[in-house]
Amino acid sequence: MSRAILAMVLLIAPVSALAANWTGPLTVERAFTEDSDLIVIYTVESHAYTSGCSPTAWVFSASSDARRSRVWATVLTALTTGQKIQLWYADSCGTWSYQSAASIMLHKGS
């Protein structure tokens, strides 16, 4: 019985580890905010990290105005300097079937 449970844990653990992760480096092509907590980011690189989601469109839902401002500043920095970003994603599509992002990381250099 314990071997069966161990085998199930070993099979399930890698799948759950893939459910949320950092993307590879992404180039911001364009972005916008709307009259809500959403920040929408379009990237040059095309990869659907989550099945069924748009491969170049991301939606970031901020939990506060301060956080939204920090994310927007990071996106604008990447857009104007050409620096790449990485996004922390969960295994779900957001608004308009765009990939959902929860955190953003800016890379020094290109």
KOLSE-924510 format. One record per atom (N, C-alpha, C, O, CB): residue in three letters; x negated, y, z. Coordinates in pm, whole numbers, padded with zeros to 5 digits, always signed. Glycine has a CB too. Layout:
ALAXYZ/...
This chain:
MET-00082-00119+00000/MET+00000+00000+00000/MET-00086+00126+00000/MET-00059+00220-00074/MET+00093+00000+00120/SER-00191+00127+00084/SER-00276+00245+00091/SER-00353+00268-00039/SER-00382+00382-00075/SER-00374+00232+00208/ARG-00386+00161-00109/ARG-00454+00175-00239/ARG-00362+00239-00341/ARG-00406+00320-00422/ARG-00502+00038-00290/ALA-00235+00202-00338/ALA-00138+00261-00432/ALA-00122+00410-00406/ALA-00115+00489-00500/ALA-00001+00190-00419/ILE-00117+00448-00280/ILE-00106+00591-00245/ILE-00232+00665-00287/ILE-00223+00774-00344/ILE-00081+00609-00094/LEU-00348+00607-00260/LEU-00474+00669-00301/LEU-00480+00686-00452/LEU-00524+00791-00501/LEU-00592+00585-00252/ALA-00438+00586-00526/ALA-00438+00594-00673/ALA-00346+00703-00721/ALA-00380+00776-00814/ALA-00397+00459-00734/MET-00228+00718-00659/MET-00135+00824-00698/MET-00194+00961-00670/MET-00182+01051-00752/MET-00001+00808-00625/VAL-00258+00978-00556/VAL-00320+01106-00520/VAL-00429+01140-00621/VAL-00438+01255-00665/VAL-00378+01100-00377/LEU-00511+01044-00657/LEU-00619+01069-00752/LEU-00566+01102-00890/LEU-00628+01180-00963/LEU-00711+00948-00759/LEU-00455+01047-00927/LEU-00396+01077-01058/LEU-00326+01212-01059/LEU-00330+01282-01160/LEU-00298+00968-01097/ILE-00263+01249-00949/ILE-00187+01373-00942/ILE-00278+01493-00916/ILE-00253+01601-00970/ILE-00080+01364-00834/ALA-00381+01477-00837/ALA-00468+01590-00797/ALA-00527+01663-00917/ALA-00520+01786-00918/ALA-00580+01540-00709/PRO-00584+01596-01018/PRO-00638+01672-01131/PRO-00531+01749-01208/PRO-00559+01858-01259/PRO-00711+01578-01224/VAL-00412+01695-01218/VAL-00305+01765-01289/VAL-00265+01890-01214/VAL-00247+01995-01276/VAL-00183+01673-01307/SER-00251+01882-01083/SER-00213+02000-01007/SER-00324+02103-01007/SER-00296+02223-00996/SER-00176+01961-00865/ALA-00449+02061-01018/ALA-00560+02155-01022/ALA-00557+02237-01151/ALA-00606+02350-01153/ALA-00693+02082-01010/LEU-00500+02181-01257/LEU-00492+02253-01384/LEU-00373+02348-01389/LEU-00362+02427-01483/LEU-00483+02155-01498/ALA-00286+02343-01291/ALA-00164+02423-01293/ALA-00191+02572-01276/ALA-00108+02653-01318/ALA-00071+02376-01184/ALA-00302+02610-01218/ALA-00338+02751-01201/ALA-00490+02762-01207/ALA-00562+02682-01147/ALA-00283+02808-01066/ASN-00537+02861-01279/ASN-00682+02874-01297/ASN-00712+03008-01362/ASN-00620+03082-01398/ASN-00738+02758-01382/TRP-00838+03040-01377/TRP-00880+03159-01451/TRP-00887+03125-01599/TRP-00928+03015-01637/TRP-01018+03211-01400/THR-00847+03219-01682/THR-00863+03203-01826/THR-01010+03215-01861/THR-01092+03250-01776/THR-00779+03308-01904/GLY-01043+03187-01984/GLY-01174+03223-02034/GLY-01177+03374-02055/GLY-01073+03439-02038/GLY-01208+03147-02166/PRO-01291+03432-02091/PRO-01298+03576-02115/PRO-01204+03617-02230/PRO-01200+03553-02335/PRO-01442+03617-02148/LEU-01129+03724-02207/LEU-01030+03773-02304/LEU-01058+03919-02340/LEU-01100+03998-02255/LEU-00888+03759-02248/THR-01036+03954-02465/THR-01049+04091-02512/THR-00910+04153-02518/THR-00820+04099-02583/THR-01120+04098-02652/VAL-00892+04267-02451/VAL-00763+04336-02452/VAL-00745+04407-02586/VAL-00829+04488-02625/VAL-00751+04436-02333/GLU-00637+04375-02654/GLU-00606+04439-02783/GLU-00516+04560-02764/GLU-00536+04664-02826/GLU-00540+04338-02878/ARG-00416+04546-02678/ARG-00326+04656-02645/ARG-00251+04619-02518/ARG-00248+04502-02478/ARG-00227+04687-02762/ALA-00189+04718-02455/ALA-00116+04692-02332/ALA-00014+04803-02311/ALA-00027+04913-02365/ALA-00213+04683-02211/PHE+00088+04773-02232/PHE+00185+04875-02195/PHE+00248+04841-02062/PHE+00245+04727-02016/PHE+00293+04890-02304/THR+00307+04943-02001/THR+00386+04926-01880/THR+00529+04966-01915/THR+00553+05036-02014/THR+00330+05010-01759/GLU+00620+04921-01835/GLU+00759+04961-01858/GLU+00819+05005-01726/GLU+00753+05001-01622/GLU+00842+04845-01920/ASP+00944+05047-01731/ASP+01011+05100-01613/ASP+01049+04987-01517/ASP+01166+04968-01484/ASP+01136+05178-01654/SER+00950+04915-01474/SER+00965+04806-01377/SER+00828+04782-01318/SER+00740+04869-01326/SER+01025+04675-01443/ASP+00808+04667-01260/ASP+00676+04635-01204/ASP+00588+04563-01304/ASP+00480+04517-01267/ASP+00691+04550-01080/LEU+00629+04552-01431/LEU+00556+04473-01530/LEU+00445+04551-01600/LEU+00460+04668-01632/LEU+00650+04420-01633/ILE+00335+04482-01621/ILE+00228+04527-01710/ILE+00215+04418-01816/ILE+00200+04301-01783/ILE+00091+04552-01633/VAL+00220+04457-01942/VAL+00212+04363-02052/VAL+00078+04381-02121/VAL+00040+04493-02156/VAL+00330+04382-02153/ILE+00006+04271-02141/ILE-00129+04273-02198/ILE-00131+04181-02320/ILE-00088+04066-02312/ILE-00236+04229-02092/TYR-00181+04232-02431/TYR-00200+04149-02551/TYR-00349+04131-02572/TYR-00426+04226-02563/TYR-00133+04215-02678/THR-00391+04008-02600/THR-00533+03977-02616/THR-00563+03933-02758/THR-00475+03888-02831/THR-00575+03868-02517/VAL-00689+03948-02796/VAL-00735+03904-02928/VAL-00739+03752-02933/VAL-00695+03691-03030/VAL-00875+03964-02960/GLU-00793+03692-02828/GLU-00806+03547-02822/GLU-00668+03483-02813/GLU-00580+03531-02742/GLU-00895+03504-02702/SER-00651+03375-02885/SER-00522+03306-02891/SER-00536+03168-02829/SER-00595+03077-02888/SER-00472+03296-03036/HIS-00480+03153-02709/HIS-00482+03023-02643/HIS-00362+03015-02549/HIS-00347+03100-02461/HIS-00616+03001-02566/ALA-00280+02916-02567/ALA-00166+02897-02478/ALA-00212+02815-02357/ALA-00220+02693-02364/ALA-00047+02826-02551/TYR-00241+02883-02249/TYR-00284+02814-02128/TYR-00167+02738-02066/TYR-00187+02639-01996/TYR-00342+02913-02026/THR-00046+02785-02093/THR+00075+02720-02045/THR+00161+02683-02165/THR+00190+02768-02248/THR+00154+02812-01946/SER+00200+02558-02174/SER+00279+02510-02287/SER+00409+02589-02299/SER+00480+02610-02201/SER+00308+02360-02271/GLY+00440+02631-02421/GLY+00564+02704-02447/GLY+00553+02854-02435/GLY+00648+02925-02467/GLY+00668+02656-02356/CYS+00440+02904-02387/CYS+00421+03049-02372/CYS+00351+03107-02494/CYS+00282+03036-02567/CYS+00341+03081-02244/SER+00368+03235-02516/SER+00299+03306-02624/SER+00148+03297-02601/SER+00102+03319-02489/SER+00345+03454-02631/PRO+00070+03266-02704/PRO-00074+03246-02685/PRO-00157+03374-02671/PRO-00273+03367-02631/PRO-00127+03167-02798/THR-00101+03490-02703/THR-00179+03615-02695/THR-00113+03721-02608/THR-00165+03832-02599/THR-00201+03670-02834/ALA-00002+03690-02546/ALA+00071+03789-02467/ALA+00079+03746-02321/ALA+00109+03630-02289/ALA+00212+03810-02525/TRP+00053+03841-02233/TRP+00052+03816-02090/TRP+00142+03917-02020/TRP+00152+04032-02063/TRP-00092+03824-02033/VAL+00208+03874-01915/VAL+00288+03964-01833/VAL+00237+03953-01689/VAL+00218+03844-01635/VAL+00440+03930-01842/PHE+00216+04070-01630/PHE+00163+04079-01494/PHE+00267+04151-01411/PHE+00299+04267-01438/PHE+00024+04152-01489/SER+00320+04084-01311/SER+00420+04143-01223/SER+00353+04181-01092/SER+00310+04094-01016/SER+00539+04045-01199/ALA+00343+04310-01067/ALA+00273+04358-00948/ALA+00369+04363-00828/ALA+00487+04392-00844/ALA+00212+04496-00973/SER+00316+04336-00711/SER+00398+04333-00590/SER+00415+04470-00526/SER+00498+04486-00436/SER+00337+04238-00490/SER+00338+04569-00570/SER+00351+04705-00516/SER+00301+04805-00619/SER+00232+04769-00714/SER+00271+04719-00382/ASP+00337+04930-00599/ASP+00291+05035-00690/ASP+00139+05049-00687/ASP+00076+05072-00790/ASP+00357+05169-00655/ALA+00081+05035-00568/ALA-00065+05046-00556/ALA-00135+04934-00634/ALA-00234+04958-00703/ALA-00107+05042-00407/ARG-00082+04814-00622/ARG-00143+04702-00695/ARG-00125+04719-00846/ARG-00215+04691-00924/ARG-00082+04568-00650/ARG-00007+04764-00884/ARG+00019+04789-01027/ARG-00080+04893-01081/ARG-00131+04878-01192/ARG+00165+04837-01048/SER-00106+04996-01005/SER-00201+05100-01048/SER-00341+05044-01064/SER-00412+05079-01159/SER-00202+05215-00949/ARG-00383+04958-00972/ARG-00517+04898-00981/ARG-00528+04807-01102/ARG-00629+04809-01173/ARG-00550+04819-00853/VAL-00426+04727-01127/VAL-00428+04637-01243/VAL-00429+04720-01371/VAL-00505+04690-01464/VAL-00306+04542-01242/TRP-00345+04823-01378/TRP-00339+04907-01498/TRP-00473+04975-01523/TRP-00517+04985-01638/TRP-00227+05012-01484/ALA-00538+05022-01418/ALA-00669+05084-01433/ALA-00772+04985-01486/ALA-00857+05021-01567/ALA-00716+05141-01298/THR-00766+04860-01441/THR-00857+04756-01489/THR-00831+04726-01636/THR-00925+04711-01714/THR-00841+04628-01405/VAL-00704+04716-01674/VAL-00669+04691-01814/VAL-00717+04805-01903/VAL-00775+04781-02009/VAL-00515+04673-01829/LEU-00695+04930-01861/LEU-00740+05045-01940/LEU-00892+05051-01950/LEU-00946+05088-02054/LEU-00687+05175-01881/THR-00961+05015-01843/THR-01107+05009-01847/THR-01154+04908-01951/THR-01243+04938-02031/THR-01164+04973-01708/ALA-01094+04791-01951/ALA-01131+04688-02048/ALA-01100+04735-02190/ALA-01180+04713-02281/ALA-01056+04556-02018/LEU-00986+04797-02209/LEU-00945+04842-02341/LEU-01036+04952-02395/LEU-01073+04949-02513/LEU-00801+04892-02337/THR-01074+05047-02312/THR-01154+05159-02360/THR-01304+05129-02368/THR-01375+05191-02447/THR-01133+05277-02270/THR-01352+05035-02287/THR-01496+05006-02288/THR-01531+04881-02369/THR-01648+04859-02401/THR-01546+04989-02147/GLY-01432+04801-02401/GLY-01458+04676-02472/GLY-01499+04562-02381/GLY-01533+04454-02428/GLY-01565+04698-02574/GLN-01497+04585-02250/GLN-01530+04478-02157/GLN-01420+04372-02159/GLN-01305+04402-02190/GLN-01550+04534-02013/LYS-01457+04251-02128/LYS-01361+04141-02127/LYS-01300+04126-01988/LYS-01357+04167-01887/LYS-01428+04009-02170/ILE-01182+04066-01986/ILE-01114+04036-01861/ILE-01091+03886-01853/ILE-01099+03814-01953/ILE-00981+04114-01849/GLN-01062+03840-01733/GLN-01009+03707-01712/GLN-00884+03724-01630/GLN-00876+03813-01545/GLN-01114+03611-01642/LEU-00785+03639-01654/LEU-00659+03646-01582/LEU-00636+03515-01506/LEU-00663+03407-01558/LEU-00542+03674-01679/TRP-00587+03527-01385/TRP-00547+03410-01308/TRP-00404+03379-01348/TRP-00315+03464-01335/TRP-00560+03434-01153/TYR-00382+03259-01398/TYR-00250+03223-01446/TYR-00193+03106-01368/TYR-00266+03023-01314/TYR-00255+03191-01595/ALA-00061+03100-01365/ALA+00010+02987-01308/ALA+00073+02909-01422/ALA+00081+02959-01535/ALA+00118+03033-01204/ASP+00115+02792-01395/ASP+00172+02705-01497/ASP+00319+02739-01521/ASP+00408+02655-01502/ASP+00156+02558-01458/SER+00344+02864-01564/SER+00481+02905-01594/SER+00479+03022-01691/SER+00384+03100-01695/SER+00558+02943-01465/CYS+00584+03031-01768/CYS+00600+03146-01858/CYS+00675+03255-01782/CYS+00757+03226-01695/CYS+00676+03107-01989/GLY+00645+03379-01816/GLY+00714+03490-01753/GLY+00818+03549-01847/GLY+00875+03479-01930/GLY+00614+03598-01712/THR+00840+03677-01831/THR+00935+03751-01914/THR+00900+03734-02062/THR+00782+03736-02098/THR+00936+03900-01876/TRP+01000+03717-02147/TRP+00986+03703-02292/TRP+00900+03582-02331/TRP+00846+03580-02442/TRP+00925+03829-02350/SER+00886+03484-02245/SER+00802+03365-02267/SER+00654+03402-02283/SER+00579+03331-02349/SER+00849+03290-02391/TYR+00614+03514-02221/TYR+00473+03551-02216/TYR+00408+03474-02102/TYR+00476+03435-02007/TYR+00455+03706-02197/GLN+00279+03452-02111/GLN+00207+03383-02004/GLN+00203+03475-01881/GLN+00182+03595-01894/GLN+00063+03344-02050/SER+00223+03417-01764/SER+00224+03493-01640/SER+00084+03502-01581/SER+00011+03403-01575/SER+00320+03429-01538/ALA+00047+03621-01538/ALA-00082+03642-01472/ALA-00057+03697-01331/ALA+00036+03774-01309/ALA-00172+03739-01554/ALA-00142+03657-01238/ALA-00128+03701-01099/ALA-00247+03783-01051/ALA-00234+03857-00953/ALA-00110+03581-01010/SER-00362+03771-01117/SER-00482+03847-01081/SER-00561+03877-01206/SER-00544+03811-01309/SER-00569+03769-00979/ILE-00647+03978-01197/ILE-00727+04019-01311/ILE-00871+04039-01266/ILE-00896+04087-01156/ILE-00672+04146-01375/MET-00965+04002-01351/MET-01108+04018-01323/MET-01173+04087-01443/MET-01148+04048-01557/MET-01177+03878-01293/LEU-01254+04187-01418/LEU-01324+04261-01523/LEU-01469+04214-01529/LEU-01534+04199-01426/LEU-01317+04413-01498/HIS-01519+04192-01651/HIS-01657+04147-01672/HIS-01747+04264-01707/HIS-01711+04347-01790/HIS-01663+04040-01782/LYS-01863+04270-01646/LYS-01963+04369-01681/LYS-02023+04330-01816/LYS-02054+04213-01839/LYS-02073+04380-01571/GLY-02040+04425-01904/GLY-02091+04394-02038/GLY-01978+04341-02125/GLY-01861+04345-02087/GLY-02206+04291-02031/SER-02015+04290-02244/SER-01909+04244-02334/SER-01901+04094-02346/SER-01817+04042-02419/SER-01929+04302-02470/
